[in-house]
C-alpha cells in the first residue's frame, strides 16, 4: 500500500517537474519574443477565453431550470461582449490586462507568502517564499509604472514570472522526489 502511494507521489512529481520545465521554456519565449507581441497574444487568449466562457454560461443558463436564469444569461452575454471588445481593441485590452495582472500578482504573491510560512519547515518552503517575494515585486513594478509601460510589461514581466514559478515548481518537485526516494 505504501509503495503504491509513494509511486503515485513519484509519478505526480515527475509530471510536476515536466510542467516546471515547460513553464521555464514558455517564460523564456515570452521574454525573447517582441514583448509587445507577447502582450497582444495574451489579450487575444483572454478575449477568446471570455467568449468561450460566455458561451458556456449561456448554455448553462438555458440547460436547466433556474430561478434566476436571466441573470446567468446576462452574465454570459457580458462575457461575450467583453471578449469581442478585447478582440476589436487589443491595445485598450492590453492596458486593462496590464492593470489586472499587477493586481493578480500582488494578491497571488501575498497568498504565496502565507503558504510558504505555513509549509515551513517542509523541504522546498524557501523556494515558495522566493517565488512569492519575486511575484509581489513584479506586481508592484507593473502597478508603479502603469500605464506608460503597458506595451511591453505583460510580455516581459509575465515571462519572468513564468520562469521563476517554473523554477520554483521544478525545485519543489525535485525535493518531493528526493523524499519519495528515501521513503521507498
Secondary structure, DSSP 4 states (H G I P E B T S, - for coil): -HHHHHHHHHHHHHHHHHHHHHHHHHHHHHHHS-HHHHHHHHHHHHHHHHHHHHHHHHHHHHSS--TTHHHHHHHHHHHHHHHHHHHH-HHHHHHHHHHHHHHHHHHHHHHHHHHHHHHTTSTTHHHHHHHHHHHHHHHHHHHHHTTTTHHHHHHHHHHHHHHHHHHHHHHHHHHHHHHHHHH-
